[in-house]
């Protein structure tokens, strides 16, 4: 397996190379840019983020804690006031709502960090030129795919091919 890193200083050759490479569906690809590129977003395949499941599960967990904890507290330390029932849902709804929002937000943040791969320890793909003014395409491909990709990346200023284990 090879890691192919192509660095482009101009946007036009970068976009042309990306358009020609998108046809390969089975190649692991990463696009790096110093700014958001809406044209590139339209070219790349996308799928729904899994962060929404973190938010949903966090909300459900927060709701369960927000209802369960007050019920547990009232049953352990009953304070009978005016003959009212101990477990009164209208009083617990506020606590349940607040914990639903709090735990849901915390789980959403954790999901975002998880799917973004943060904190990122492996900086093998990082190139300081991309932070300044260059565009990068990074591929993980086998030998056959590497030979197919080389001619498509001819507009690149720099092409680095590294052998990786895997």
C-alpha positions as CSV (number, residue, x, y, z in Angstrom):
1,X,0.0,0.0,0.0
2,X,1.1,3.5,-0.8
3,X,0.2,6.9,0.6
4,X,0.2,9.4,-2.3
5,X,0.3,13.1,-1.3
6,X,-0.2,15.6,-4.1
7,X,0.3,19.3,-3.3
8,X,-1.1,22.0,-5.7
9,X,-0.3,25.7,-5.4
10,X,-3.1,26.6,-7.9
11,X,-6.8,25.9,-7.6
12,X,-7.5,25.0,-11.2
13,X,-5.1,22.1,-11.5
14,X,-6.2,20.9,-8.1
15,X,-9.9,20.9,-9.1
16,X,-9.1,19.2,-12.5
17,X,-7.1,16.5,-10.7
18,X,-9.9,16.0,-8.2
19,X,-12.5,15.7,-10.9
20,X,-10.5,13.0,-12.7
21,X,-9.8,11.1,-9.5
22,X,-13.3,11.0,-8.1
23,X,-14.2,8.2,-10.5
24,X,-12.1,5.8,-8.4
25,X,-14.7,4.7,-5.8
26,X,-12.4,2.2,-3.9
27,X,-9.6,4.6,-3.1
28,X,-9.3,6.1,0.4
29,X,-9.0,9.9,-0.3
30,X,-8.6,13.0,1.9
31,X,-8.8,16.6,0.6
32,X,-6.9,19.3,2.4
33,X,-7.4,23.0,1.8
34,X,-6.6,26.3,3.5
35,X,-10.3,27.4,3.1
36,X,-13.7,26.0,2.6
37,X,-14.4,24.9,-1.1
38,X,-18.0,24.4,-2.0
39,X,-17.2,23.0,-5.4
40,X,-15.1,20.3,-3.8
41,X,-17.9,19.4,-1.4
42,X,-20.3,18.8,-4.3
43,X,-17.7,16.5,-6.0
44,X,-17.0,14.3,-3.0
45,X,-19.3,11.6,-1.9
46,X,-21.0,12.4,1.4
47,X,-23.0,10.5,4.0
48,X,-25.0,11.6,7.0
49,X,-22.9,12.3,10.1
50,X,-23.2,9.9,13.1
51,X,-23.0,12.9,15.5
52,X,-26.8,13.0,15.5
53,X,-26.9,9.6,17.1
54,X,-24.7,10.8,19.9
55,X,-27.0,13.8,20.4
56,X,-30.1,11.5,20.4
57,X,-28.6,9.0,22.8
58,X,-27.3,11.8,25.1
59,X,-30.8,13.3,25.2
60,X,-32.5,10.0,26.0
61,X,-29.9,9.3,28.7
62,X,-30.3,12.8,30.1
63,X,-34.1,12.4,30.2
64,X,-33.8,9.0,31.9
65,X,-31.4,10.5,34.5
66,X,-33.6,13.6,34.9
67,X,-36.7,11.5,35.7
68,X,-34.9,8.6,37.6
69,X,-32.7,10.7,39.9
70,X,-35.6,12.8,41.4
71,X,-37.7,9.7,41.8
72,X,-34.9,7.9,43.6
73,X,-34.2,10.9,45.8
74,X,-37.9,11.2,46.8
75,X,-38.1,7.5,47.6
76,X,-35.0,7.5,49.7
77,X,-35.8,10.7,51.7
78,X,-39.5,11.2,51.6
79,X,-40.8,14.7,52.6
80,X,-44.6,14.5,52.9
81,X,-46.1,18.0,52.4
82,X,-49.8,18.7,52.5
83,X,-50.8,15.1,51.6
84,X,-49.5,15.5,48.0
85,X,-48.1,12.5,46.2
86,X,-44.3,12.0,46.6
87,X,-43.7,11.3,42.9
88,X,-45.2,14.3,41.1
89,X,-44.2,14.5,37.5
90,X,-44.9,18.2,36.9
91,X,-42.1,19.0,39.4
92,X,-39.7,16.5,37.8
93,X,-40.3,17.7,34.2
94,X,-38.1,20.8,34.7
95,X,-35.2,18.7,36.0
96,X,-35.7,16.1,33.2
97,X,-35.7,18.9,30.5
98,X,-32.6,20.5,31.9
99,X,-30.6,17.3,32.0
100,X,-31.9,16.3,28.6
101,X,-30.4,19.5,27.1
102,X,-27.2,19.2,29.2
103,X,-26.3,15.6,28.6
104,X,-27.5,15.8,24.9
105,X,-25.1,18.8,24.4
106,X,-22.2,17.0,26.1
107,X,-22.7,13.9,24.0
108,X,-23.0,16.0,20.9
109,X,-19.6,17.5,21.6
110,X,-18.1,14.1,22.3
111,X,-19.6,12.8,19.0
112,X,-18.1,15.7,17.2
113,X,-14.7,15.1,18.6
114,X,-15.0,11.4,17.9
115,X,-16.0,11.8,14.2
116,X,-13.5,14.6,13.6
117,X,-10.7,12.3,14.9
118,X,-9.7,14.8,17.6
119,X,-7.3,15.0,19.3
120,X,-5.4,13.9,16.3
121,X,-2.2,12.1,17.2
122,X,-1.1,11.0,13.7
123,X,0.1,13.9,11.7
124,X,1.5,11.9,8.8
125,X,-0.7,13.7,6.3
126,X,0.1,17.2,7.5
127,X,2.0,19.5,5.3
128,X,2.6,23.1,6.3
129,X,2.1,24.4,2.8
130,X,-1.6,23.4,3.0
131,X,-2.0,25.7,6.0
132,X,-0.6,28.6,4.0
133,X,-1.9,28.7,0.5
134,X,-1.7,25.2,-1.1
135,X,-4.3,22.5,-1.8
136,X,-3.6,18.8,-1.1
137,X,-5.0,15.4,-2.2
138,X,-4.0,12.4,-0.2
139,X,-4.7,8.8,-1.3
140,X,-4.1,5.4,0.2
141,X,-3.9,3.0,-2.7
142,X,-2.3,-0.3,-3.8
143,X,0.4,-0.5,-6.5
144,X,-2.1,-0.9,-9.4
145,X,-4.1,2.1,-8.3
146,X,-0.9,4.1,-7.7
147,X,0.1,3.6,-11.3
148,X,-3.4,4.7,-12.5
149,X,-3.3,7.8,-10.3
150,X,0.2,9.1,-11.3
151,X,-0.9,10.5,-14.7
152,X,-4.0,12.1,-13.3
153,X,-1.9,14.1,-10.8
154,X,0.5,15.6,-13.4
155,X,-0.6,19.2,-12.6
156,X,0.7,18.9,-9.0
157,X,3.7,20.9,-7.8
158,X,4.9,18.1,-5.6
159,X,3.9,14.4,-5.5
160,X,5.2,12.3,-2.5
161,X,4.7,8.6,-2.6
162,X,5.3,6.8,0.7
163,X,5.1,3.0,1.3
164,X,2.9,2.3,4.3
165,X,2.2,-1.0,6.1
166,X,-1.2,-2.4,5.9
